[in-house]
């Protein structure tokens, strides 16, 4: 936890917060904090600064908070991602959030098993939890917008054109296409399929929507591996 993310409800008065639960446990066990110590804090969807511990017990910690600067800028990237298997989904959401992606569409695909859509990991509170872990890791406070779309064709035909208007559209696909570009300086939409890639019909529909296929070479990589590689290649200085 490189950042303690605060909620509006944590404030007990102007500039003073009281924390319990997981954050208190982290402050005690990991930071081994004492009264007077300063910790890095940030208000969810707000500014980042420091909190000075004014009171600390086994049941609660109180910090005097000074928020001084905005969170790091978001990546100019929208991610369209075929829904990963549940165990991977948790890690993917954390990675995406930590990388600074602020809009993610989790999309159905032919190779996405129907059972994946039944996982409790897709419940809003579960997604929120994984996003918080990503924010804490990256010292960020701006929560990403994660959208679920269970029907591939209606989404690609009816929603995707408006969603991607004015952006560069890239389709990460292991077959054909060009080498993935490096260090681009424009708003981008990146589509990544399931392990094994989108089926030919889905590739065709995405290409009809203006997407251009790119690859990282001949190796077939897992989604959780290819995501940070692609993002760091597209936006290495971000």
LINHU-V328762 format. One record per residue. N is the residue number from 1. PSI is psi in whole degrees, 0 to 359 (999 if undefined). OMEGA is omega in radians with two decimals (999 if undefined). BURIAL is I if it has 16 or more other C-alpha atoms within 10 Angstrom, else O. Layout:
N/PSI/OMEGA/BURIAL ; N/PSI/OMEGA/BURIAL
//
This chain:
1/92/3.14/I ; 2/347/3.12/O ; 3/134/3.03/I ; 4/113/-3.09/I ; 5/125/-3.11/I ; 6/150/3.02/I ; 7/158/3.09/O ; 8/325/-3.10/O ; 9/350/3.10/O ; 10/341/-3.06/O ; 11/127/3.08/I ; 12/347/3.00/O ; 13/176/-3.12/O ; 14/119/3.09/O ; 15/8/-3.12/O ; 16/127/-3.14/I ; 17/155/3.06/I ; 18/127/-3.07/I ; 19/146/3.05/I ; 20/187/3.01/I ; 21/220/-3.01/O ; 22/319/-3.11/O ; 23/320/3.07/I ; 24/314/-3.13/I ; 25/320/3.13/I ; 26/317/-3.14/O ; 27/321/-3.11/I ; 28/311/-2.98/I ; 29/324/-3.08/O ; 30/307/3.14/O ; 31/339/-3.05/O ; 32/48/-2.97/O ; 33/160/3.09/I ; 34/160/3.08/I ; 35/137/-3.10/O ; 36/344/-3.13/O ; 37/143/3.11/O ; 38/135/3.11/I ; 39/149/3.12/I ; 40/128/-3.11/I ; 41/162/3.07/I ; 42/143/3.11/I ; 43/129/-3.12/I ; 44/125/-3.08/I ; 45/21/-3.14/I ; 46/205/-3.03/I ; 47/169/-3.12/I ; 48/147/3.10/I ; 49/220/-3.12/I ; 50/151/3.04/I ; 51/129/3.11/I ; 52/126/-3.10/I ; 53/123/3.11/I ; 54/338/3.11/I ; 55/140/-3.09/O ; 56/124/3.03/I ; 57/182/3.09/O ; 58/345/-3.08/O ; 59/338/-3.06/O ; 60/161/2.99/O ; 61/140/3.08/I ; 62/137/-3.12/I ; 63/138/2.98/I ; 64/121/-2.92/I ; 65/136/2.99/I ; 66/113/3.13/I ; 67/124/-2.89/I ; 68/334/-3.05/O ; 69/158/-3.11/O ; 70/164/3.09/I ; 71/168/3.10/I ; 72/152/-3.13/O ; 73/146/3.11/O ; 74/153/3.01/I ; 75/143/3.08/I ; 76/57/-2.98/I ; 77/130/2.93/I ; 78/132/-3.09/I ; 79/124/3.02/I ; 80/112/-2.96/I ; 81/124/3.01/I ; 82/134/-3.03/I ; 83/119/3.11/I ; 84/168/3.04/I ; 85/152/-2.97/I ; 86/315/-3.11/I ; 87/324/3.11/O ; 88/329/-3.06/O ; 89/318/-3.14/I ; 90/311/-3.12/I ; 91/320/-3.12/I ; 92/315/3.14/I ; 93/318/3.08/I ; 94/312/-3.11/I ; 95/312/-3.10/I ; 96/316/3.13/I ; 97/315/-3.13/I ; 98/329/-3.13/I ; 99/344/3.10/I ; 100/13/3.07/I ; 101/131/-3.05/I ; 102/358/3.02/I ; 103/123/-3.11/I ; 104/128/3.03/I ; 105/117/3.06/I ; 106/118/-2.90/I ; 107/147/3.04/I ; 108/156/3.12/I ; 109/162/-3.11/I ; 110/324/-3.09/O ; 111/5/3.03/I ; 112/120/-3.14/I ; 113/141/-3.11/O ; 114/328/-3.11/O ; 115/337/-3.14/O ; 116/327/-3.10/I ; 117/351/3.13/I ; 118/357/-3.05/O ; 119/140/3.04/O ; 120/343/-3.14/O ; 121/341/3.14/I ; 122/357/3.08/I ; 123/146/-2.99/O ; 124/320/-3.12/O ; 125/327/3.11/O ; 126/317/3.08/O ; 127/317/3.13/I ; 128/318/-3.13/I ; 129/315/-3.14/O ; 130/324/3.08/I ; 131/318/3.11/I ; 132/319/3.12/I ; 133/322/3.09/I ; 134/320/3.11/I ; 135/316/3.13/I ; 136/321/-3.13/I ; 137/317/-2.98/I ; 138/1/-3.05/I ; 139/59/-3.12/I ; 140/160/3.12/I ; 141/349/-3.03/I ; 142/114/-3.09/I ; 143/134/3.09/I ; 144/158/3.05/I ; 145/116/-3.11/O ; 146/121/-3.01/I ; 147/137/3.12/O ; 148/131/3.10/O ; 149/114/-3.03/I ; 150/354/-3.09/O ; 151/113/-3.04/O ; 152/302/-3.00/O ; 153/309/3.12/I ; 154/324/3.14/O ; 155/312/-3.08/O ; 156/322/-3.09/I ; 157/321/-2.96/O ; 158/327/-3.05/O ; 159/321/-3.00/O ; 160/320/3.14/I ; 161/316/3.13/O ; 162/320/-3.12/O ; 163/325/-3.05/O ; 164/6/-3.10/I ; 165/130/3.10/O ; 166/4/-3.12/O ; 167/158/3.00/I ; 168/132/-3.00/I ; 169/117/-3.10/I ; 170/139/3.10/I ; 171/113/3.09/I ; 172/112/-3.06/I ; 173/132/-3.02/I ; 174/352/-3.09/I ; 175/125/3.08/O ; 176/189/3.12/O ; 177/186/-3.10/O ; 178/165/3.04/O ; 179/139/-3.12/O ; 180/132/-3.13/I ; 181/164/-3.11/O ; 182/136/3.00/O ; 183/62/3.10/O ; 184/158/-3.07/O ; 185/59/3.13/O ; 186/157/3.08/O ; 187/135/-2.97/O ; 188/145/2.94/I ; 189/126/-3.09/I ; 190/124/3.10/I ; 191/130/3.13/I ; 192/129/-3.10/I ; 193/186/3.08/I ; 194/175/3.06/I ; 195/126/-3.02/I ; 196/346/3.06/O ; 197/169/3.01/I ; 198/151/3.04/I ; 199/162/-3.08/O ; 200/319/3.13/O ; 201/316/-3.12/O ; 202/321/3.07/I ; 203/316/3.14/I ; 204/316/-3.13/O ; 205/320/3.11/O ; 206/322/3.09/I ; 207/322/3.07/O ; 208/332/3.10/O ; 209/4/3.05/I ; 210/9/-3.13/I ; 211/143/3.11/I ; 212/130/-3.07/I ; 213/137/3.05/I ; 214/160/-3.13/I ; 215/169/3.12/I ; 216/9/-3.08/I ; 217/189/-3.00/O ; 218/347/-3.06/O ; 219/142/3.04/O ; 220/117/-3.05/I ; 221/153/3.04/O ; 222/156/-3.09/O ; 223/315/-3.09/I ; 224/340/3.07/I ; 225/314/-3.03/O ; 226/331/-3.09/I ; 227/301/-3.13/I ; 228/330/3.12/I ; 229/312/3.14/O ; 230/313/-3.09/I ; 231/317/-3.14/I ; 232/334/3.09/O ; 233/317/-3.13/I ; 234/321/-3.05/I ; 235/65/-3.02/I ; 236/336/-3.06/O ; 237/15/-3.06/O ; 238/999/999/O
//
